[in-house]
Amino acid sequence: MKPLLMHADREFDQYGVFRDLMYRYRRPDEKPQLPVHQQTMMEDLALHTVLDAMAGKDEFLFEVAREAMLSGLQNGIGTIVYRQEVLKDCLKNPDVIHQLYRLAVEAIEQTRRQWWSLSSAFPSSLLYDAIGMLEVLSGLLRKVRAVAEEQGGRFESKAFTTMFAMVRHELSEEYLSTVEKYLAELKFRKGVLLSAELGESNESRNLTLRKPGEKRQNWLERVFSKRPPGYTFHLAERDQTGGKILSDMRHRGISRVAIALAQSADHVLGFFTMLRTELAFYVGCLNLHTRLTAKGEPVCIPTPILAGEHRQHFRGLYDVSLSLHKEGRVIGNSAVADRKSLVIITGANQGGKSCFLRSVGLAQIMMQCGMFVGAESFTGELCHALFTHYKREEDATMKSGKLDEELARLNGIVDRIVPNSMLLNESFAATNEREGSEIARQVVSALLEKRTKVFFVTHLYKFARTFFEMKADAALFFACRKRSGRDTDVPAARRRAI
């Protein structure tokens, strides 16, 4: 048995070559590389809040979602769209997804008790434990097939239609019945039939397991039938040496079958393990979707654009992490930032600048990992790397000043930046207007030359004014104003000329 969701086997090419639910072009067992600055990014964008909502106190869901989101910047448009199609099916059929996920979890939990014994040195123990695992797993495979037959027609994505077609083809009733029949025979309730040859010193060699005759006789036939010529011997009750020799012959005779069956059990369990891992990402998406839509927050499937196209526009974009913390809805922002490589955000304290910056970063990560986005609509170009440079508390050890600390962190970002990156910056407030504006101008100018898209939160009027005069066509300017009443902490941005 092979984990057919994961690999494109040649004999099943008629069903398509894409076997898994998350990766269209690469094998799912290839470990994705996570950004070295993942901890900083999670802290600045409040990713823990989003991941907690996806996981619902399930550590496995949390880890799968974390890896998917942090590695999403490596995805191309093909993978993103592929996952989006799967996600649409999941949103239309959440009950089926949860049912499949529970079956995968049940398979892993029920076989976990026997897992350790599959490494047993005794072939008999290995064989019987593998049989026990396969009996459990074959019953669960039958349930997976039932889901495919009953619910498969409700799915439209390439991944699910391929998976359900493969399950119906491979896990037919005839096949599963045959498996159960063989498992019953391999319990050897009537003993083990072996053939052997005599070697030097009459030592047995080439022990081979044989299939017993199919014909079953009643007791009269067994008594009066003509017995085949042969020799029979019986061990004395206290012949421990003879018993040990026979036991050793039995172990040697069934060892190959035991190993093959253990490998089969491991393979089928691998199928359920990968099914659980891939479905976990979408179960997390469903959990988050339920939390947001229950509050009346809008969500949308974003439109990804090739990196370097300089296209980004959105309507009703809001900070998902903020929404998860608040009881009511938050107010989103709308903008058309096509052909813009620099977005400067100014405004009063507590006006929502940081929330807006975070909403952009979260939307970018959620889009590139194949999720929905917290907005009424969202179109954005892909970025090859995303960096956050938020202000920090002053160094308590007094090893450096606040400005030195900001510049040191920014230097580390610049060393890792690549073309078509995105930087979310909230810094350079630790010095005077003139010095801070000049540092910011030089840094941002260099980043723009390296094709880096910059979102910059600042109070530095001179810096903002300089770029308005220099690069008005390539820059977009926001002013965030403080709201009164219940919307005090809600980002409310509007475009303006500075």
N, C-alpha and C positions, 0 to 999 in steps of 0.2 A: 504494500500500500504506500502510495506517495502523497505528499501534501500538495494536491493538485492546484491549489490556489496560487502556488508560488512559482512554479516553473513551467516552461513551455515544452512539454514532451512532444516528440515528433509524431507519435501515434495519435495525438489528439489535435493536430494542426487544424482539422476541420472546424474546431471550435474557436480558433483565434490563438494568438500568441501571447496575449497579456493575461497572466494567471493570478495576479494579486490585486488587492483593493487599494493599495496606496502608491505603488511604484510602477510606472508604466514601462520604463526602459531599463532600470537596474534591478538586480536581485535584492529582495528585501532583507537577506541575511548579510548584505554589505552594510557595515556599521557606518552611519553618516557622521561626518565630522561636525562637532559643535564649536561655536565661536569661543575663542579663548577668553573673551570678555563677557561671557554669558551671565556671570553673577551680577556684574554692573548693569547690564541691560535688563535683567529681571527686576532689579531693585528700582531703577529709574522709571521703568514702564509699568511697575506694579503687576508684573506677570503672575506673581504668586496668587493674587486675588482671582485672576481669570482661571488659573490652573486649579485652584481649590473649587471653584464653581463647576469646572468640568469633571473633576474627580469625585466630588461628593464623599470625601473621607476614604476613598479607595486609593491606596498607595500605588497600586499597579497602574490604574488609570492616570494618576498624576504623572508618573514617570514616562508613560507612553506619550501623553499630551505634551509634556515638557520637551522631550526629544523631538517630536514632530514640529513643534513651533520654533524651537531654536535652530533646527537644521533646515527649516523651510526656505531660507535665503539661497540655498543651493539649487532649488527646484527651477526648472524651466517652465515655460507656458504649457507645454504638453502635459507635464505631470500635474500642474495646478488645475487645468481644465479637466483632466482625467479624474482627479479627486472631487472636483466640484460636481461632476455628473454622479459620482457615487453618493456624495452628500445629499444631493437632491432626492435620490431614491430613499436614502435613510430618513430624510425629513418627511417624506410621504408615507413611509412604512416603519415608523419607530417601533411598533410592537414586534414586528418580525426581526428587526435588528437585535432588540433586547432578548428575544427568544434564542436566536443563534448564539448570542454572546453567553447566555446562561448555559447552553449545551456545551460550549467550549470550556467554560469554567468547571462545569460538572465533570467533564472528562479528565481534566487535570487533577481536580480534587480527589476523585474516586480512585485514580491510579497512583496517587502520590504515596500511598502506604506500601505499594508493591515495588515502587521504583528502585529502591535500594537493592532489592534481591535480584534484579536482573543482572547484576555483576557477580552472582554467585559462582563459585568454582565447581559446584556440583551440577552436572547437566540435568539431572532429574528435577532439582529445585528450580533451575532456570526454566526448564520446559513448563512445569506446572504454573509457575508465576506468570510466564508469558501467556499461557492459555487463559489464566484468570483475567489478565489485563485485556486481552483481545476479546473476551466474552463481554466485558463491560463496554469496550470501545465499539464493538460491532453493534450493540444495542443503541448506542448514541449515534452511530453512523446511520442507522435506520431512521432515527428521528430527524437527522439532517436531511435525508432524502425525502422524508414526508414534507418537510418545510419547502423543499425545492419543488415538489410536485404540486403542493397546494397554493403556495404563495409566489412562485417564480414568475408567473404571468404579470404580477403587479410591478415588476422592476424593468427599467428601460436602459440603464447604463451598461456599457460594454463589460465592465468588471462583473456585475451581478448576473447578467444573462449568460456570460461565459461560465461563471462558477456554477450556476444552477444547471446548465446544460451538461456540464461535466459530471456533476453529482448524479444526475438522473442516468447518465450513460454508464458511469463506473459502478455506482452503488445500486444496481438493479436488485430486485428481490431474489432472482436466481443466484446472483453472485453472493449476496449475504447469506442465503440459505446454504450454499456450498461451503462457505467459510465456517458456518456453525457446525456443519456436518464433519468437516475435517478436524475442527477443534475437539469435537466429541470423540473422534477416533484416536486422536493423539493423547487422550488420557489413558489409553492402554488398559482399560478395565479387564480385558481378557488376557493380559500379558503382552510381552514384547516378542515379536518374531524377528530373529536375526539370522543372517547367514555369515559364515566365516570360513577361512582357510587355515590349514595347519602350516605353521612355519617351522623354524628350527626348534628342536627340543619340544616338538608338538605344541608350541605356543600359538595361540590364536592370532590371526592377523586378517586385515581387510574385513573387519566387522561391518556389516551393512544392514540397515533397517529394512525390513520387507513388509509389504502390505499383506495382511491376512486374507484368506480366501473370502469371497463375497457370499458363498452359499452358506446358509444357516440350516442346520439339521435339528430336528426334534430329538427327544431323548431315545426313542426307539431306533431312529436311524443311526444315532451315535453308538448305540450298543451293538447293533447287528451289521453295521456297514463294514466293508472291507477296509482294514486299516492299511495305509501306505507302508511299504517296507522302511525300516529305519531303526535306529537305536534310541533307547530311552534310559535315562538314569535318574535316580532320586537321591537327594542329599540326606544324609542322616541329620536328625534334629539338632545335634550338637556339633555339627561340622562347620565351625566358624570359618576355617580357612577356605573351604569350598564355597561357602556363602559369600565371602569377601571376593573371591575370584569371579563368581557369577555377577555380583553387583558391579564389579569393575568392567566386565564385559558389557553389561547393560548400559553403563554410563558411556562407554566408548561407542556403543552402537547408536545411541540416540543423541550424541553430542552435536552432530552437524544439524540435525533437525532442531534441537534446542536453540542453537545459535541463530539459525535462520528465523525461527519463530520470535525470538527475543528482538532481533533486528526489525522484524515486521511490526511488533508491538511498539518499538521505539519510533518507527516511521509513522505509524498511525497517530501516535501521541504527538509527534511533531506537527502533523497536520492540524490537530486541535490547538496546539500551542501557538502556531502561526495565525490560525484563524482568530484566536482570542486577542493576540497582539494587534492585528490589523483592525479588527472590529472595535477594539478599545478606543482608538482615536475617534471613531465616529460616534461611539457611545458618549464620549466626553463632549463632542460637538452637540449631541442631542441634549445632554444635561444643561449645557450653557444656553442653548437655544430656548429650552423650557424656562429657565430662570429669567431671561431677558424678555421674552414675549409675554410671560405672565404679568410683567409690569407695563406692558404696552409699548416697550421699546422697539423701534424698527430695526430690522436686520435685512441684509441683502447679499446676494451672490455677486462679488465684485467682478469687474472686467480687467484682467491683467493685460498690460501692454509691454512690448519688448523694451528692454533697457536701452536708454539712449534716445527714446522717442520724444522725451520731454512733454509727456501728457499726464495730467493729473487733475481731475475735477471730482467733486463730491457734493452731496446734499444731505444735510442732517447728520453729519458725522459727530459722534459723541464719544466720550471717554468711557469705555466698557467697565473698567475697574472702578471708576467713580460711581457708575450706575449700580454696580453690585453692592456698594457700600450704603447707598441712599435708599430710602423707602420709596420715594416718588421717582418720576422720570427726570432726566436731565435734558437740557436744551442743546441741540446740536448746532454745528456750523456748516456753512455752505461756501464754496469757493470754486473758481475756475483758475487753475494754476498751469494751464497748458503753456508750453514754451517758457516756463519759468524755472530757473535753477536756484533761486534764492528767495526765501520767504522770511520776512522780518516781522516779528510780533512785538508790539509795544503795548503799553497801557498801565493802568494803576495796579497796585498790589491787590491781591485777592480778586483780580478781575477775570481769572480763568486762563492766563497765558500757559501755565504749566499743564493744565488739563488739556488744552488744545494741542500742545506739543505731544503729550502722551497719547492722545486719541489718534494722531497721525502715525506714531510709531506702532501702536497696537494694530491699527488697520493694515499697515504694511506687512507686519508679521503674520497676521491672520490670513490675509490674502495669499501670501506666498506659500503658506503651508496647506492651502486648499480649503480653508474654512470660509464661513460667511463673515461679514464685517458689520460692526455696529454703525449703521448709517442707512438712510433711505436709498441712496445709490452711491456707488464708488467706482471710479476708474483710475487706475494708477499704473505707472511704469514699474517694472521690476528693478530692484537694486541688488547688487552683488554682495553688499555688506551694509550693515546698519550699525551705527555707533551713537551712543548717548553721552553727552558731556554736561551733566547737571551740577549745580553748585553743591558743595559739601560743607559740613560744619568745620570750623577752624581746627587745625591740628592741635590736639590737647597736649602733646608732648613738646610743642613749640620747636620742632625740628625745622619747620619752614613756615613762611607766611601763607596766607590764603591764596594770594595771587600766584606765588611759586607753586603751590600745590595744584592749582588749576592748570598752569602751564605744563607741569610735569605730566599730568594725566592727558592733556591734549597732545603732548609730544608722543606718548605711547599710541594714541589713536592714529596720528599722522604716519607713524611707522608701519601700521597695518592697513592703511587705507588703499583701496584699489579704484580704478575708474568705475563710474556708475555706482558709487557708494552713496549712502545717505547719512548725514550727520544731524542729530537733534541737539542743539546747543543752548545752554542756559548758563552763561558765565560772564566773567570779566566785570563783575560788579564790585570787586574788592579793591579797586584803585580809583583814581580820579577820572573825571570825564575825558580829559584830553588824552591821557596815557591809555586808558581803556579803549577809547575809540580808535586810536592808532593801532594798537595791538590787534583788535578785532578786524579792522580793515585789512591789515596785511595777511592775517590768517585766512579770512574768508576769500580774499582775492586769490590766494594760492590754491585753496580748495576748489574754487570754481574753475581755475585753469586745469585742474586734474579731473574735471568732469564729475565733481561731487555735488550732489544736491544738498543744500543747507537750509535747515529751519532754525532760525536764530531768535531767541527771546532776549530782549535787551531793554534797558532803561537809558542807554547811551544815545542821546538825541543827535549828537554830531556824527556818530557812526551811521545811524539810519539816514540822516540827511545826505551824507556823502554818497551812499549807494543809490539814493533816490536820484541824485544829480548825475551820477556816473552811469548807472545801469538800470534805468527806469524800465526799459523793455524786457529785461531778463529777471526783474525782481517783482515780488508781490508784497504789499505792506498791509498788515493787520493791526488794528487797535482794539484791544480787549477792554471793555468797560465793566465796572462793577455793578452787579444787579442788586436790587433791594429785596427784602422779604425772603421767601423760601428759596429763591434762586441765587442767593449770595455767592455760593461757591460754583455756580454753573458757568462754563465758558460761553461767552457771547461775543463773537468776533465779527467785525465788519471791515470792509476794505476802505482805505482812505489814502489820500495823498498826504505825505508829511511835509 
